[in-house]
Amino acid sequence: SRPSEGHIRGRGERGEVSPAAALPLPANDVPISENKYTLITDEAVLQEWIDEARKIGHVCIDTETTSLTPAKAKLVGVSLSSTPGRAAYIPVGHITQQADLLGERSGANIQQLQIDKVVGLLKPLLEDKSVLKIAHNMKYDWQIFAKLGINTSPCDDTLLMSYVLDGASHKHSMDALSEHYFDHTPIAFKDVAGSGKSQVTFDHVDIEKALDYAAEDADITLRLYHVLKPRLVAEKMVAVYEMIERPLIPVIAQMELDGIKVDPAFLKGLSQDFSKRILDLEGEIYALAGTSFNIGSPKQIGDILFDQMGLQGGGKTKTGQYSTDVKALEELALQGHEIVQKILDWRGLSKLKSTYTDALQEQINPDTGRVHTSFSMVGTSTGRLASSDPNLQNIPIRTEDGRRIREAFIAKDGHHLLSVDYSQVELRLAAAIANVEALKNAFKDGVDIHKL
């Protein structure tokens, strides 16, 4: 049985320590192989770690949850680290027993603190203005804590630090940075949760495996902080990080949590309309081809157009198949081949249906009735946000059907959606930086820049 203080694990050793006894050390002074990770299952021990964080003035935090989507995620555990080489894991949501093949419950109950107790103890620390909270991808952890009524502040984010410092020169994931700076490969998620069909959510992970995996995340992140924070000063990137990137963490995090309201009935109607038109197009394409075939198969399209119908201009790829990409088909359509234009129309409608009208209905969170995309702050080399799961930045607007999809996004009662964009922002910057009086005056006077 574990001691009431929790238990501590080094590489191959067990024992008891007082968390508040250690002093902060530079990241490279403690080899990763000599780390000591503690499982916290006692409120008194958790309070000692909180007191240590207050004494040192910073704490690295990391959350383990049931989903990568914050709006759906449930908290499973929290990791803390204020000193490189020492970290703790607080389990709060692990499944306490497993069922065997006969449905019988087996295994001893897992000892873990109640989530409301942990939240009550952590909230004052996470909201303490005198203690800096550090995380890798703080936006995610901020959201998880926000759902529990915690406003985590002030924050530092090693993911954003790396992005500001090195841009697109390398990846910025914790694993990639750990290998880059420390020549250490962290425990992989698949090693604790499985992979493929056998993968489980983190609440089903064995608590012994969870301890090493979760605590290591906090430990590595703290070590990265010690490496990256001084570089911001040395490389004169403090202003970019402090004034642009870091202040956006809670803003974008709240945007994701709020999500956007979508009209499922409108999307369903569009899907039905697209389905009917897709079927109509299939019939017309088959009639023009004189046979039925798989319109979704590039190979079969090439065989029909160039071998059977004898259309000219059919180039081949390295695999020996005819090229039937958009560019190739658009060139044929410009020559007046009706079947080619209908194939392009079929492809366009099929993509709109599968990627947007069908997929967006499935992406609506049943608890909120809204779609919650993820905005990556480090996903582009230009500094723009990158939307995913689902991608709300690539919804087509050039075609009438694409514009119809945008009508599915609606405001809640009593509110309006406002679309705002910069007016010639690049030219305005160029005019100011290059001090081009003609351009500067044109912008001041509201002159049409294109005509000018």
Solvent accessible surface area in square Angstrom, and as a share of the most:
residue,aa,sasa,rsa
1,S,164,1.06
2,R,78,0.29
3,P,47,0.29
4,S,76,0.49
5,E,83,0.37
6,G,2,0.02
7,H,10,0.04
8,I,11,0.06
9,R,42,0.15
10,G,1,0.01
11,R,107,0.39
12,G,87,0.84
13,E,92,0.41
14,R,150,0.55
15,G,37,0.36
16,E,117,0.53
17,V,70,0.40
18,S,63,0.40
19,P,5,0.03
20,A,40,0.31
21,A,79,0.62
22,A,30,0.23
23,L,117,0.58
24,P,58,0.37
25,L,79,0.39
26,P,78,0.49
27,A,5,0.04
28,N,118,0.60
29,D,90,0.47
30,V,26,0.15
31,P,65,0.41
32,I,19,0.09
33,S,73,0.47
34,E,105,0.47
35,N,1,0.01
36,K,71,0.30
37,Y,1,0.00
38,T,8,0.05
39,L,1,0.00
40,I,0,0.00
41,T,7,0.04
42,D,40,0.21
43,E,72,0.32
44,A,66,0.51
45,V,7,0.04
46,L,0,0.00
47,Q,64,0.28
48,E,66,0.30
49,W,8,0.03
50,I,1,0.01
51,D,69,0.36
52,E,2,0.01
53,A,1,0.01
54,R,97,0.36
55,K,144,0.61
56,I,35,0.18
57,G,25,0.25
58,H,26,0.12
59,V,3,0.01
60,C,0,0.00
61,I,2,0.01
62,D,25,0.13
63,T,10,0.06
64,E,14,0.06
65,T,18,0.10
66,T,38,0.22
67,S,34,0.22
68,L,170,0.84
69,T,42,0.24
70,P,14,0.09
71,A,23,0.18
72,K,108,0.46
73,A,5,0.04
74,K,149,0.63
75,L,16,0.08
76,V,1,0.01
77,G,0,0.00
78,V,0,0.00
79,S,0,0.00
80,L,3,0.01
81,S,0,0.00
82,S,3,0.02
83,T,3,0.02
84,P,2,0.01
85,G,2,0.02
86,R,27,0.10
87,A,0,0.00
88,A,0,0.00
89,Y,0,0.00
90,I,0,0.00
91,P,0,0.00
92,V,15,0.09
93,G,26,0.25
94,H,5,0.02
95,I,60,0.30
96,T,60,0.35
97,Q,55,0.25
98,Q,85,0.38
99,A,60,0.46
100,D,63,0.33
101,L,187,0.93
102,L,158,0.79
103,G,54,0.52
104,E,107,0.48
105,R,148,0.54
106,S,53,0.34
107,G,57,0.55
108,A,92,0.71
109,N,108,0.55
110,I,41,0.21
111,Q,94,0.42
112,Q,35,0.16
113,L,19,0.09
114,Q,124,0.55
115,I,64,0.32
116,D,99,0.51
117,K,102,0.43
118,V,1,0.00
119,V,24,0.14
120,G,46,0.44
121,L,44,0.22
122,L,2,0.01
123,K,74,0.31
124,P,69,0.44
125,L,0,0.00
126,L,0,0.00
127,E,57,0.26
128,D,33,0.17
129,K,142,0.60
130,S,87,0.56
131,V,1,0.01
132,L,32,0.16
133,K,0,0.00
134,I,0,0.00
135,A,1,0.01
136,H,29,0.13
137,N,53,0.27
138,M,0,0.00
139,K,16,0.07
140,Y,34,0.13
141,D,4,0.02
142,W,19,0.07
143,Q,2,0.01
144,I,4,0.02
145,F,2,0.01
146,A,28,0.22
147,K,89,0.38
148,L,61,0.30
149,G,50,0.48
150,I,4,0.02
151,N,83,0.43
152,T,1,0.01
153,S,26,0.17
154,P,41,0.26
155,C,12,0.07
156,D,0,0.00
157,D,3,0.01
158,T,0,0.00
159,L,25,0.12
160,L,1,0.01
161,M,0,0.00
162,S,0,0.00
163,Y,20,0.08
164,V,17,0.09
165,L,22,0.11
166,D,32,0.16
167,G,25,0.24
168,A,82,0.63
169,S,86,0.55
170,H,50,0.22
171,K,158,0.67
172,H,17,0.08
173,S,56,0.36
174,M,25,0.11
175,D,63,0.33
176,A,29,0.22
177,L,0,0.00
178,S,0,0.00
179,E,83,0.37
180,H,112,0.50
181,Y,58,0.22
182,F,37,0.16
183,D,137,0.71
184,H,42,0.19
185,T,96,0.56
186,P,5,0.03
187,I,48,0.24
188,A,31,0.24
189,F,77,0.32
190,K,124,0.52
191,D,87,0.45
192,V,17,0.10
193,A,4,0.03
194,G,25,0.24
195,S,62,0.40
196,G,69,0.66
197,K,214,0.91
198,S,84,0.54
199,Q,85,0.38
200,V,63,0.36
201,T,63,0.36
202,F,3,0.01
203,D,20,0.10
204,H,79,0.35
205,V,6,0.03
206,D,78,0.40
207,I,8,0.04
208,E,51,0.23
209,K,106,0.45
210,A,0,0.00
211,L,1,0.00
212,D,22,0.11
213,Y,26,0.10
214,A,0,0.00
215,A,0,0.00
216,E,2,0.01
217,D,18,0.09
218,A,0,0.00
219,D,0,0.00
220,I,0,0.00
221,T,4,0.02
222,L,0,0.00
223,R,5,0.02
224,L,0,0.00
225,Y,25,0.09
226,H,50,0.22
227,V,35,0.20
228,L,0,0.00
229,K,57,0.24
230,P,77,0.49
231,R,54,0.20
232,L,3,0.02
233,V,105,0.60
234,A,79,0.62
235,E,77,0.35
236,K,175,0.74
237,M,53,0.23
238,V,56,0.32
239,A,58,0.45
240,V,55,0.31
241,Y,0,0.00
242,E,50,0.23
243,M,147,0.66
244,I,97,0.49
245,E,20,0.09
246,R,60,0.22
247,P,64,0.41
248,L,68,0.34
249,I,1,0.00
250,P,54,0.34
251,V,78,0.45
252,I,4,0.02
253,A,0,0.00
254,Q,76,0.34
255,M,86,0.39
256,E,7,0.03
257,L,32,0.16
258,D,75,0.39
259,G,19,0.19
260,I,47,0.24
261,K,68,0.29
262,V,3,0.02
263,D,44,0.23
264,P,70,0.44
265,A,75,0.58
266,F,65,0.27
267,L,0,0.00
268,K,115,0.49
269,G,37,0.35
270,L,3,0.02
271,S,10,0.06
272,Q,110,0.49
273,D,45,0.23
274,F,0,0.00
275,S,37,0.24
276,K,130,0.55
277,R,83,0.30
278,I,19,0.10
279,L,119,0.59
280,D,69,0.36
281,L,21,0.10
282,E,38,0.17
283,G,41,0.40
284,E,72,0.32
285,I,0,0.00
286,Y,66,0.25
287,A,80,0.62
288,L,71,0.36
289,A,7,0.06
290,G,66,0.64
291,T,53,0.31
292,S,79,0.51
293,F,23,0.10
294,N,83,0.43
295,I,5,0.02
296,G,47,0.46
297,S,20,0.13
298,P,73,0.46
299,K,106,0.45
300,Q,73,0.32
301,I,1,0.00
302,G,0,0.00
303,D,51,0.26
304,I,14,0.07
305,L,0,0.00
306,F,18,0.08
307,D,92,0.48
308,Q,102,0.45
309,M,71,0.32
310,G,37,0.36
311,L,24,0.12
312,Q,141,0.63
313,G,70,0.67
314,G,27,0.26
315,G,42,0.40
316,K,124,0.53
317,T,66,0.38
318,K,213,0.90
319,T,112,0.65
320,G,43,0.42
321,Q,73,0.33
322,Y,43,0.16
323,S,27,0.18
324,T,7,0.04
325,D,81,0.42
326,V,84,0.48
327,K,148,0.63
328,A,24,0.19
329,L,0,0.00
330,E,87,0.39
331,E,92,0.41
332,L,6,0.03
333,A,18,0.14
334,L,157,0.78
335,Q,114,0.50
336,G,61,0.59
337,H,52,0.23
338,E,100,0.45
339,I,7,0.03
340,V,0,0.00
341,Q,83,0.37
342,K,39,0.16
343,I,1,0.00
344,L,28,0.14
345,D,57,0.30
346,W,37,0.13
347,R,59,0.21
348,G,35,0.34
349,L,10,0.05
350,S,28,0.18
351,K,130,0.55
352,L,14,0.07
353,K,47,0.20
354,S,70,0.45
355,T,61,0.36
356,Y,16,0.06
357,T,0,0.00
358,D,42,0.22
359,A,29,0.22
360,L,2,0.01
361,Q,55,0.24
362,E,147,0.66
363,Q,61,0.27
364,I,30,0.15
365,N,4,0.02
366,P,125,0.78
367,D,131,0.68
368,T,65,0.38
369,G,32,0.31
370,R,62,0.22
371,V,1,0.00
372,H,16,0.07
373,T,10,0.06
374,S,41,0.26
375,F,31,0.13
376,S,37,0.24
377,M,15,0.07
378,V,32,0.19
379,G,47,0.46
380,T,39,0.23
381,S,88,0.57
382,T,109,0.63
383,G,43,0.41
384,R,173,0.63
385,L,52,0.26
386,A,28,0.21
387,S,8,0.05
388,S,49,0.32
389,D,100,0.52
390,P,19,0.12
391,N,58,0.30
392,L,40,0.20
393,Q,90,0.40
394,N,99,0.51
395,I,10,0.05
396,P,42,0.26
397,I,92,0.47
398,R,223,0.81
399,T,75,0.44
400,E,121,0.54
401,D,23,0.12
402,G,0,0.00
403,R,112,0.41
404,R,71,0.26
405,I,0,0.00
406,R,102,0.37
407,E,105,0.47
408,A,0,0.00
409,F,26,0.11
410,I,60,0.30
411,A,31,0.24
412,K,104,0.44
413,D,137,0.71
414,G,81,0.78
415,H,105,0.47
416,H,172,0.77
417,L,101,0.50
418,L,155,0.77
419,S,115,0.74
420,V,122,0.70
421,D,129,0.67
422,Y,169,0.64
423,S,68,0.44
424,Q,62,0.27
425,V,48,0.28
426,E,113,0.50
427,L,66,0.33
428,R,105,0.38
429,L,100,0.50
430,A,47,0.36
431,A,2,0.02
432,A,68,0.52
433,I,146,0.74
434,A,68,0.53
435,N,89,0.46
436,V,60,0.34
437,E,95,0.42
438,A,67,0.52
439,L,36,0.18
440,K,52,0.22
441,N,70,0.36
442,A,5,0.04
443,F,31,0.13
444,K,154,0.65
445,D,109,0.56
446,G,67,0.65
447,V,70,0.40
448,D,72,0.38
449,I,27,0.14
450,H,152,0.68
451,K,177,0.75
452,L,117,0.58
